Amino acid sequence: MSKPNYSRRAVLKAMGLGVLAAPIAGCSGPLTSLAPKAKQPNIVLIFVDDMGYGDIGCYGHPTIATPNIDRMAREGMKFTQFHVASSVCTPSRAGLLTGRLPIRSGLTRVLIPQSPGGMPDDEITIAELLKDAGYATACIGKWHVGSKPEHLPLNHGFDYYFGIPYSNDMSPGTQPDNPLFKDQPPTPLIRNFTVTNPDKEPDQRYLTKWYTEEASKFMKANAGKKPFFLYLAHTMPHVPLFASEKFRDKSLRGLYGDVVEELDWSCGQILETLKDLGIDDNTLVGFTSDNGPWLGKKLDGGSGGLFYEGKVSTWEGGYRVPAIFRWPGRIPRGVTNTDFATTMDLFATFARLGNANIPEDRIIDGGDISPILFGNGPGREALMFYYFGDELWAVRKGPWKIHVKTTSPASVSTWGEWPIEEHDPPLLFHVEHDPSEKHDVADKHPTIVRELLDVMEQHRRNLVAGEPQR
Ligand code: MG
């Protein structure tokens, strides 16, 4: 992993032939817009790992103190119907980065260190779009869409990378009894392509702090010179949990609270740095989580609030996450937004704000949500496909959601041993009246059940799935 493996696209780019300059059916010329460019904002996306909807003060947690994230919400917009692309790490990240359902890139399963698969070369990430539009780009933190050199961030649109390429529990040091990781190296902490710790585990107590320092350095290096896109994908609060001494044993919520409170401190540092650099008013900062809480970890896992279940499941607790966006002067202050939105929408939204061209040769599942962020346009109808691996298990259209299969991973501590139930007829919930999915009303609304089954069927029929990445 010490030197780059230049992919076809990286080589094309080095030759000045970016993917968007390639001919696309129906387009006779280059896609680069000749229109004068509006000022491109800096974009910072803080993406935490396995934090549930209910784990933040302003989302109702009674004993975790998150003053900085709460302040972000007061100074910006807080979403209550915001979803991820998948309820586990790898596909969730694939959906965020490509704006597409993970099934389209084939990234439907959690990758492990020995997985040869990763982000396919022909997928276009939001970092690639923004880089082509003139942005400096950095990925700091957990990547988890491929750990082989060709899949690492520098081959997918990022100028700089510092972090660990998969989860923090996938090494012999962190899971000594798991045969899956017996012959694997210590958790690699990578800078660009270089493993900084070939012989020993990184001291995970300092990951949040190190990522924050790296993020500040990157912002300082680019402020006033180039617009930047910072993807700060924290390793925490994924189990095993670690907090530095300053936060350890401080939270009323115990270790999980310590870890979230350190992440909150990190958010405060980011906001502080933006202010110090004088770029606060030209920076969009987003905060969200990659999936719901890992409930099988008991006290070490978070909370989905009033949503049922968590990570791995297709219940709302797995897919519904906290999401806050702040941009002083552009995003109205102190608004709670109940519009439906997803992490896949950030692809088109960031591209639009950054004057980047959205590729037209492929299906982009997300849409531009800037009208709702700026409070000057309507939201769109909710439409959400909930996958478990590569199987479609649930769909939401408008306020209605059906499940044809479900699992309850909170009940098991061993990864993969999920009890699965099939539902024929499907379960039906009105997720606005009944966000906890407690009251199945399928027998009262047979027409809606049929309509949603049709939506599922049509989606399955039209879907072109990507080569499975394992
Ligand atoms: Mg996760």
Boltz pocket constraint, residues with backbone or C-beta under 6 A from the ligand:
constraints:
  - pocket:
      binder: B
      contacts: [[A, 48], [A, 49], [A, 50], [A, 87], [A, 88], [A, 89], [A, 238], [A, 290], [A, 291], [A, 292]]
      max_distance: 6.0
